[in-house]
Amino acid sequence: MKILYVSDLDGTLLNMNQELNISTINKLNNLIEKGINFTVATGRGDSIRTILKDVHFKLPVMILNGTLNYDFTKKEYLNAKPIPNEKVLELMNLLGNFNTKTFEVQTIINNKVKRFSIANWDKSSKVLAINLLFAEKRKEELSNILNKIQGINFFIHKKVYSTGECFCDIILENVSKASRLKEFKEQYGFDRVISFGDSENDLPLAEVSDEFYAVENGTEVVKKNATAVIESCYNDGVANFIAKDLSRIQKNKI
């Protein structure tokens, strides 16, 4: 059976310093060397090239909530799914009076993902995602605005590294970590998918995975929807689980 292990990044694989534990890097590289299939599905964009540079990925990673892949071997972005520019302009007009801490646009041009403030957006580029950081108390207000807009998908989730704030990631309609994972599973012929997460925007992974595990530091909503709860991101929860699962599989083959 060909198994894929796929992990969220912030709060799941990364520790609360937004870094990979050295022990996590070593464990993952050892597991990949032994032949396990491992990738990441994250809302992050270009920063993954730095954050994950020491992991020896053999598979592309899924970034910006499924908007595109990044291949560490080829050092290139693959299969981007941008938001049409007319839809971007509509969003900007509707959100112009919504007070945010940050309002950014992530684009791709010449195989480079770049982040712009709303005032400096390069309109010749393809927009992959619009990201807002705002006060948590305004979640319902923002949801009501975005639910009126056709042709988009959006995810609102609490900021992992602080309290009282939320992120909103706006991407193309029918695009998500789940849709990208479905494509990934079909493209590479995986029989079974085991995924890991900590936050509400990871629940789409649960919908298309055979097993979904929440790290101990995850939100209660995610834990309730998980197959089980594993060790926290502080304690190499994902890497430890995969190592134990590989050991179990190998014993069953004997």
C-alpha angles and dihedrals in degrees: 000000000000109000128192121202113200125182136192113232117217112062092359111057097007122067122233091274086066090248138113114250110244086234091055091052092050094046094048093048090050091050093047089050088054089056107262117148109235134170141153132240112197144157089228122104132199093347089079089076089068100032095050100032094113095054112093098226117187092180128057117258124234113235141179091031093302098318093123145343131242121213111207092192095054093030092225142113118247138203101356119197107200129189112249110257093237089058090049091054091049090052093049092051094049094045096042093102096040106107111229137170090226132008111186140168123213115206140175123222128158090357092303125116111216133183120220135182112241091256094054102042113148101229092197090066129082114254113228099174145355114218127198129186112197146150113293092228089068096059095109093046092053093044090054091053096047095044088065092059119087124211099038140093122207139186125202116194139157117267106257097214101046142027131245095028135095137197123221118199115194118195140154120305115270092016119119142128086273096054092047091048091052090054091046092051092051095043095053098032100239116176097198136022126204115186138185134207148151108200141055093260088063094061092089086065089057091055094060101032128090089221129015122191128195120212114237092249091055127113120277092244091057093046091053090054095045130101086231142329119260134190118302129265087256090062102045091259097169097043092046092050093050091048091052092046092051090050090051092050092049092050091051089055092056 
